[in-house]
Amino acid sequence: MRRSLVLVATALLLAGCGGGGTAEPARSGKPASAAKVTLEWWHLSTSEPLKTMWATRAKEFEAAHPNVTMKLTVLENDAYKAKLTTLTQSGKAPDLFATWGGGVLKQQIDAGLVKDITTDAAPVMNGFTKASLAAYQFDGKTYALPTDIGMVGFWYNKQLFAKAGITAPPTTWTQFLDAVKKLKAAGTTPIALAGKEKWPGHYYWAYLAMRIGGLPALQQAGVDHDFTKPDFVAAGQQLKALVDLQPFQKGFLGAGYGTPDGQAATMSNGKAAMELMGQWAPTVQASSGKGLGDNLGFFPFPTVDGGKGAITEAFGGGGGIAVGADAPAEAVEFVKFMTEEGNHAKAVESGGVLPVLKGEESAVKDANLKVVAQSLASATGFQLFLDQAYPPAVGQEVNDSVAQLIGGTKTPQQVVEAITEVAKSE
């Protein structure tokens, strides 16, 4: 979430959960390193191939470290955020937990809940790309290692585009709105959206703010806490122009993301032509529905006529693993184990994640993910998800207010005023 203010995002859920693992004291000359420990690892990879792959990594680590027992908690996005927030607000953290970095992680760091792994991870640091590490580094120190990096863009159904007479993906917002109209005219639902979960909707407003105001506008808002400037209002106006076309599937306001009738499944089963989603979209589509195979394509978020942003500026983020402040030394070893070249390359080859290590690019097999990786490699700027870049309360207000705009209960002006009010109170 933000560079300046950062909210602490997490707290206890279960008594005895997180906060240093469970260690059996060393006995009669038994070295401390051989003490029995249980490592609590919370992650949100609920879809294949990562769900099974991460479980396998945990078992492999146990086999190599007989004194370690891994205890995994696997939750979908919103449930994960809620449970982690509850835990950290109580002053505790899991031994190992998924993080998007940014303001949320910074707030957890400021609360003393995250271990500084700069020294312990020093031997492997040079193997990571600079971009993949950026969200987890503050004041020259490193607090997590990345497992994924990527960007949000439009995933589209080539067959449905062709049916509507759309010969090429749109590169401007005007062309995009025209494409939506053509899809509707052809009897196709243009866009799948998980309205219930809110975070997918914030992608639209965030990208429009980027394309209209440019990256500096979002960065400045993180400093002066002012989202009422004309470019932010214009972002809401353009999003409303899209909403007014009624582009989303029936019942979208109550739809989840990865559920059997949610956004990913709607897209995967050919019931909508597009979804705006991150690099994980093909994996979740495949696990939620039939899958589109070669009919699936990807294009970056279009530019807005007269806007200050460029189509080569990317919005998104990745995922990393942070270590709780009181976690035993084995927790840091596990993070390094997860990001070893051989282990991580398998995850890249599976299509579950994109490269975070130098030289991993050749492991990307999926054609669409190659496009994403190439777009990232040539990106002229990068903005972290707004609900992670800014402090948690600000990010939550972005999600809530944008959802209300999409639902028709807030105006573009009311959206920016609500976000600004929260930002200035932080």
C-alpha positions as CSV (number, residue, x, y, z in Angstrom):
1,M,0.0,0.0,0.0
2,R,1.9,3.2,0.4
3,R,5.4,4.5,0.8
4,S,4.8,6.9,3.6
5,L,2.1,5.7,5.9
6,V,1.6,2.0,6.3
7,L,-1.0,0.2,8.3
8,V,-0.3,-2.9,10.2
9,A,-2.3,-5.5,8.5
10,T,-2.7,-8.6,10.6
11,A,-3.5,-10.3,13.9
12,L,-4.4,-13.4,15.7
13,L,-7.0,-15.8,14.7
14,L,-6.3,-18.9,16.6
15,A,-4.7,-18.9,20.0
16,G,-1.2,-20.2,19.6
17,C,-1.2,-19.6,15.9
18,G,1.9,-17.9,14.5
19,G,4.5,-15.9,16.3
20,G,7.5,-18.0,16.4
21,G,6.6,-21.6,15.8
22,T,6.6,-24.3,18.4
23,A,10.0,-25.3,19.6
24,E,11.0,-28.1,22.0
25,P,13.9,-26.9,24.2
26,A,17.3,-28.4,23.5
27,R,18.1,-31.3,25.9
28,S,21.3,-32.5,27.4
29,G,23.7,-31.4,24.9
30,K,21.3,-31.6,22.0
31,P,22.2,-28.7,19.6
32,A,19.6,-25.9,19.4
33,S,19.5,-26.3,15.6
34,A,18.1,-29.9,16.1
35,A,15.3,-28.7,18.4
36,K,11.8,-29.7,17.2
37,V,10.0,-26.8,15.5
38,T,6.6,-26.4,13.9
39,L,6.5,-23.7,11.2
40,E,3.1,-22.1,10.5
41,W,2.9,-21.2,6.8
42,W,0.0,-19.2,5.5
43,H,-0.5,-18.8,1.8
44,L,-3.3,-18.2,-0.7
45,S,-2.4,-20.5,-3.6
46,T,-5.8,-22.3,-3.6
47,S,-5.6,-23.3,-7.3
48,E,-3.5,-25.9,-9.1
49,P,-0.7,-26.3,-9.9
50,L,0.6,-24.2,-7.0
51,K,-1.6,-25.7,-4.3
52,T,-0.1,-29.1,-4.7
53,M,3.4,-27.8,-5.6
54,W,3.7,-25.7,-2.4
55,A,2.5,-28.7,-0.4
56,T,5.2,-30.8,-2.0
57,R,7.9,-28.1,-1.3
58,A,6.8,-28.3,2.4
59,K,7.2,-32.0,2.5
60,E,10.6,-31.8,0.8
61,F,11.7,-29.3,3.4
62,E,10.6,-31.6,6.2
63,A,12.5,-34.5,4.7
64,A,15.7,-32.4,4.5
65,H,15.1,-31.0,8.0
66,P,13.8,-33.8,10.3
67,N,13.4,-31.5,13.2
68,V,10.8,-29.4,11.3
69,T,7.1,-29.9,11.0
70,M,5.3,-27.7,8.4
71,K,1.7,-26.6,9.2
72,L,0.0,-25.0,6.2
73,T,-3.0,-22.7,6.2
74,V,-4.3,-22.1,2.7
75,L,-7.0,-19.5,2.1
76,E,-8.5,-17.6,-0.8
77,N,-7.7,-13.9,-1.2
78,D,-10.3,-12.1,0.8
79,A,-10.4,-14.7,3.6
80,Y,-6.6,-14.6,3.8
81,K,-6.5,-10.8,4.1
82,A,-9.2,-10.9,6.8
83,K,-7.6,-13.6,8.9
84,L,-4.1,-12.2,8.6
85,T,-5.3,-8.8,9.6
86,T,-7.0,-10.2,12.7
87,L,-3.8,-12.0,13.7
88,T,-1.5,-9.1,13.2
89,Q,-3.8,-6.7,15.0
90,S,-3.3,-8.9,18.1
91,G,0.5,-8.3,17.7
92,K,1.3,-11.7,16.2
93,A,2.2,-13.1,12.8
94,P,2.6,-16.5,11.3
95,D,6.1,-17.9,11.0
96,L,5.8,-17.7,7.3
97,F,3.1,-15.8,5.3
98,A,2.3,-14.6,1.8
99,T,2.8,-10.9,1.2
100,W,2.3,-8.5,-1.6
101,G,4.8,-6.1,0.0
102,G,4.2,-2.3,-0.2
103,G,2.4,-0.3,2.5
104,V,0.7,-3.3,4.1
105,L,4.1,-5.0,4.7
106,K,5.6,-1.7,5.8
107,Q,3.0,-1.3,8.4
108,Q,3.6,-4.9,9.7
109,I,7.3,-4.0,9.8
110,D,6.7,-0.8,11.8
111,A,4.6,-2.9,14.2
112,G,7.6,-5.2,14.8
113,L,5.9,-8.2,13.3
114,V,8.3,-9.0,10.5
115,K,11.8,-10.3,10.6
116,D,14.6,-8.4,8.8
117,I,16.2,-11.1,6.6
118,T,18.7,-8.8,4.9
119,T,21.8,-10.6,6.4
120,D,20.4,-14.1,6.3
121,A,19.3,-13.8,2.7
122,A,22.4,-11.9,1.5
123,P,24.0,-15.0,-0.1
124,V,21.0,-15.4,-2.5
125,M,20.0,-11.8,-3.0
126,N,22.0,-11.2,-6.2
127,G,20.0,-13.9,-7.9
128,F,16.8,-12.0,-7.9
129,T,15.7,-9.4,-10.5
130,K,15.6,-5.8,-9.1
131,A,11.9,-5.4,-10.0
132,S,10.8,-8.6,-8.2
133,L,12.5,-7.5,-4.9
134,A,11.4,-3.8,-4.9
135,A,8.0,-4.3,-3.0
136,Y,9.7,-6.0,-0.1
137,Q,12.6,-3.6,0.6
138,F,12.5,-0.6,2.8
139,D,15.4,1.7,3.9
140,G,17.9,-0.6,2.4
141,K,16.6,-3.7,4.2
142,T,14.8,-6.8,2.9
143,Y,11.8,-8.3,4.6
144,A,10.6,-11.0,2.2
145,L,11.7,-12.9,-0.9
146,P,9.6,-12.9,-4.0
147,T,8.0,-16.0,-5.5
148,D,6.1,-14.3,-8.3
149,I,5.9,-11.0,-10.2
150,G,3.5,-9.9,-12.9
151,M,1.0,-7.4,-14.1
152,V,-2.7,-6.9,-14.6
153,G,-4.1,-6.8,-18.2
154,F,-7.0,-7.9,-20.2
155,W,-7.4,-11.6,-20.9
156,Y,-9.7,-12.1,-23.8
157,N,-11.5,-14.8,-25.8
158,K,-10.2,-14.6,-29.4
159,Q,-13.2,-16.5,-30.8
160,L,-15.7,-14.2,-29.2
161,F,-13.8,-11.2,-30.4
162,A,-13.8,-12.6,-34.0
163,K,-17.6,-13.3,-33.7
164,A,-18.1,-9.6,-32.8
165,G,-16.0,-8.5,-35.7
166,I,-13.1,-7.2,-33.6
167,T,-10.0,-7.9,-35.6
168,A,-7.4,-6.6,-33.1
169,P,-7.3,-5.9,-29.4
170,P,-8.0,-2.2,-28.6
171,T,-5.1,0.0,-27.7
172,T,-7.1,3.1,-26.7
173,W,-10.0,3.5,-24.2
174,T,-12.2,4.8,-27.0
175,Q,-11.5,1.6,-29.0
176,F,-12.1,-0.4,-25.9
177,L,-15.6,1.1,-25.3
178,D,-16.3,0.5,-29.0
179,A,-15.3,-3.2,-28.6
180,V,-17.6,-3.5,-25.6
181,K,-20.5,-2.2,-27.7
182,K,-19.6,-4.6,-30.6
183,L,-19.6,-7.6,-28.2
184,K,-23.0,-6.6,-26.8
185,A,-24.4,-6.2,-30.3
186,A,-23.1,-9.7,-31.1
187,G,-25.0,-11.1,-28.1
188,T,-21.8,-11.7,-26.0
189,T,-21.3,-10.5,-22.4
190,P,-18.2,-8.3,-22.8
191,I,-16.7,-8.5,-19.3
192,A,-16.6,-11.0,-16.4
193,L,-16.3,-9.3,-13.0
194,A,-16.2,-10.5,-9.4
195,G,-18.2,-7.6,-7.9
196,K,-18.6,-9.3,-4.6
197,E,-14.9,-9.3,-3.9
198,K,-14.2,-5.7,-4.8
199,W,-10.5,-5.9,-5.4
200,P,-10.9,-6.9,-9.1
201,G,-13.0,-3.8,-9.6
202,H,-10.3,-1.5,-8.3
203,Y,-8.1,-2.5,-11.1
204,Y,-10.2,-0.5,-13.6
205,W,-10.1,2.8,-11.6
206,A,-6.4,2.3,-10.8
207,Y,-5.4,1.7,-14.4
208,L,-7.6,4.7,-15.6
209,A,-6.0,6.9,-13.0
210,M,-2.6,5.7,-14.2
211,R,-3.4,6.3,-17.9
212,I,-5.0,9.7,-17.3
213,G,-2.8,11.1,-14.6
214,G,0.4,9.1,-15.1
215,L,2.4,7.3,-12.5
216,P,3.5,10.5,-10.8
217,A,-0.1,11.3,-9.9
218,L,-0.5,8.0,-7.9
219,Q,2.9,8.5,-6.3
220,Q,2.1,12.1,-5.3
221,A,-1.2,11.0,-3.8
222,G,0.7,8.7,-1.5
223,V,2.5,11.7,-0.2
224,D,-0.1,14.5,0.0
225,H,-3.0,12.1,0.5
226,D,-5.1,14.0,-2.0
227,F,-7.2,12.1,-4.5
228,T,-9.6,14.9,-5.4
229,K,-7.5,16.2,-8.2
230,P,-9.2,16.3,-11.7
231,D,-7.3,13.3,-13.1
232,F,-8.7,11.0,-10.3
233,V,-12.2,12.4,-10.9
234,A,-11.8,11.7,-14.6
235,A,-10.8,8.1,-13.9
236,G,-14.1,7.6,-12.1
237,Q,-16.0,9.3,-15.0
238,Q,-14.4,7.0,-17.5
239,L,-15.2,4.0,-15.4
240,K,-18.8,5.1,-15.1
241,A,-18.9,5.4,-18.9
242,L,-18.0,1.8,-19.0
243,V,-20.4,0.8,-16.3
244,D,-23.2,2.6,-18.1
245,L,-22.8,0.2,-21.1
246,Q,-23.8,-2.6,-18.7
247,P,-20.8,-4.7,-19.8
248,F,-20.7,-7.3,-17.0
249,Q,-22.3,-10.7,-16.6
250,K,-25.7,-11.1,-15.0
251,G,-25.4,-11.1,-11.2
252,F,-21.9,-9.8,-11.2
253,L,-22.4,-7.8,-8.0
254,G,-22.7,-11.0,-6.1
255,A,-20.1,-13.0,-8.0
256,G,-16.8,-14.2,-6.5
257,Y,-13.5,-14.6,-8.3
258,G,-12.5,-18.3,-8.2
259,T,-15.9,-19.8,-7.3
260,P,-17.7,-22.2,-9.7
261,D,-19.9,-19.4,-10.9
262,G,-17.5,-16.6,-10.5
263,Q,-15.4,-14.3,-12.7
264,A,-12.7,-16.8,-13.7
265,A,-15.2,-19.6,-14.4
266,T,-17.4,-17.2,-16.5
267,M,-14.4,-16.3,-18.6
268,S,-13.1,-19.9,-18.7
269,N,-16.4,-21.3,-19.9
270,G,-16.8,-18.8,-22.7
271,K,-19.6,-16.9,-21.1
272,A,-17.8,-13.5,-21.3
273,A,-15.2,-12.1,-23.7
274,M,-12.8,-10.4,-21.3
275,E,-11.6,-10.1,-17.7
276,L,-9.1,-7.6,-16.3
277,M,-6.8,-9.8,-14.1
278,G,-3.2,-10.5,-13.2
279,Q,-0.8,-13.1,-14.5
280,W,-2.4,-15.9,-12.5
281,A,-5.6,-15.6,-14.6
282,P,-4.9,-18.6,-16.9
283,T,-4.2,-20.9,-14.0
284,V,-7.4,-19.9,-12.1
285,Q,-9.4,-20.1,-15.3
286,A,-8.2,-23.7,-15.9
287,S,-9.0,-24.8,-12.3
288,S,-12.4,-23.0,-12.3
289,G,-13.9,-24.0,-15.7
290,K,-13.3,-25.7,-19.0
291,G,-10.4,-23.4,-20.1
292,L,-10.0,-21.6,-23.4
293,G,-6.8,-23.1,-24.6
294,D,-5.5,-21.4,-27.7
295,N,-8.5,-19.1,-27.8
296,L,-7.1,-17.2,-24.8
297,G,-5.2,-14.0,-25.5
298,F,-3.8,-11.1,-23.5
299,F,-3.5,-7.3,-24.2
300,P,-2.3,-4.4,-21.9
301,F,-4.7,-1.9,-20.5
302,P,-5.4,0.8,-23.2
303,T,-4.2,4.4,-23.2
304,V,-6.7,7.2,-22.7
305,D,-6.8,10.0,-25.3
306,G,-5.0,13.0,-23.9
307,G,-3.8,11.1,-20.8
308,K,-0.3,11.4,-19.3
309,G,0.3,7.7,-18.9
310,A,1.8,5.3,-21.4
311,I,0.6,1.8,-22.4
312,T,4.1,0.6,-21.4
313,E,3.4,1.5,-17.7
314,A,2.3,-1.6,-15.8
315,F,0.1,-2.1,-12.8
316,G,0.3,-5.2,-10.7
317,G,2.5,-7.0,-8.3
318,G,3.7,-10.3,-7.3
319,G,3.8,-12.4,-4.2
320,G,6.5,-13.1,-1.7
321,I,7.0,-14.9,1.6
322,A,7.7,-12.9,4.7
323,V,9.0,-14.3,8.0
324,G,7.4,-13.5,11.4
325,A,9.6,-11.5,13.8
326,D,9.6,-14.4,16.3
327,A,10.0,-17.2,13.9
328,P,12.9,-19.7,14.4
329,A,15.9,-19.7,12.0
330,E,14.4,-22.6,10.1
331,A,11.7,-20.2,8.7
332,V,14.3,-18.2,6.9
333,E,15.9,-21.3,5.5
334,F,12.5,-22.3,4.2
335,V,12.1,-19.0,2.3
336,K,15.5,-19.5,0.7
337,F,14.6,-23.2,-0.1
338,M,11.4,-22.0,-1.8
339,T,13.3,-19.6,-4.0
340,E,16.2,-21.8,-4.9
341,E,16.7,-21.8,-8.7
342,G,15.7,-25.5,-9.2
343,N,12.6,-25.3,-7.0
344,H,11.4,-22.0,-8.4
345,A,12.0,-22.9,-12.0
346,K,9.6,-25.8,-11.6
347,A,6.9,-23.4,-10.5
348,V,7.6,-21.1,-13.5
349,E,7.5,-24.1,-15.9
350,S,4.1,-25.1,-14.5
351,G,2.7,-21.8,-15.4
352,G,1.9,-21.0,-11.8
353,V,4.3,-18.0,-11.5
354,L,6.5,-15.8,-13.5
355,P,10.3,-15.4,-13.2
356,V,11.8,-13.6,-10.2
357,L,15.3,-15.0,-10.6
358,K,17.7,-13.8,-13.2
359,G,17.9,-16.1,-16.2
360,E,14.6,-17.8,-15.5
361,E,12.8,-16.4,-18.6
362,S,13.4,-19.6,-20.7
363,A,11.3,-21.5,-18.2
364,V,8.1,-19.7,-19.2
365,K,6.3,-22.1,-21.5
366,D,2.8,-20.6,-21.9
367,A,2.5,-18.3,-24.9
368,N,0.3,-15.7,-23.1
369,L,2.6,-15.7,-20.0
370,K,5.5,-15.0,-22.3
371,V,3.6,-11.9,-23.5
372,V,3.2,-10.8,-19.9
373,A,6.8,-11.5,-19.1
374,Q,7.9,-9.5,-22.2
375,S,5.6,-6.7,-21.3
376,L,7.1,-6.5,-17.8
377,A,10.6,-6.7,-19.2
378,S,9.9,-3.7,-21.5
379,A,7.8,-1.7,-19.0
380,T,8.8,1.9,-18.6
381,G,7.1,2.2,-15.2
382,F,5.4,0.0,-12.5
383,Q,2.7,0.7,-10.0
384,L,1.9,-1.8,-7.2
385,F,-1.8,-2.7,-6.6
386,L,-3.4,0.3,-4.8
387,D,-4.8,-1.9,-2.1
388,Q,-1.3,-2.9,-1.2
389,A,0.7,0.3,-2.3
390,Y,-1.1,2.5,0.2
391,P,-1.9,1.8,3.9
392,P,-4.5,-0.8,4.5
393,A,-7.3,1.5,5.4
394,V,-6.7,3.6,2.3
395,G,-6.5,0.6,0.0
396,Q,-9.7,-0.8,1.5
397,E,-11.5,2.5,0.9
398,V,-10.3,2.4,-2.7
399,N,-11.8,-1.0,-3.1
400,D,-15.1,-0.1,-1.3
401,S,-15.6,3.2,-3.1
402,V,-14.8,1.9,-6.5
403,A,-17.2,-1.0,-5.9
404,Q,-19.9,1.5,-5.0
405,L,-19.2,3.4,-8.2
406,I,-19.5,0.2,-10.2
407,G,-22.7,-0.6,-8.3
408,G,-24.2,2.8,-9.0
409,T,-24.3,4.1,-5.4
410,K,-21.4,6.6,-5.5
411,T,-20.4,9.3,-8.0
412,P,-16.8,9.8,-9.3
413,Q,-16.6,12.8,-7.1
414,Q,-17.8,11.0,-4.0
415,V,-15.2,8.2,-4.6
416,V,-12.3,10.6,-4.6
417,E,-13.6,12.5,-1.5
418,A,-14.1,9.3,0.4
419,I,-10.6,8.0,-0.4
420,T,-9.0,11.4,0.5
421,E,-10.8,11.5,3.8
422,V,-9.4,8.2,4.8
423,A,-5.9,9.0,3.5
424,K,-5.7,12.2,5.4
425,S,-6.8,10.5,8.6
426,E,-4.0,8.0,8.5
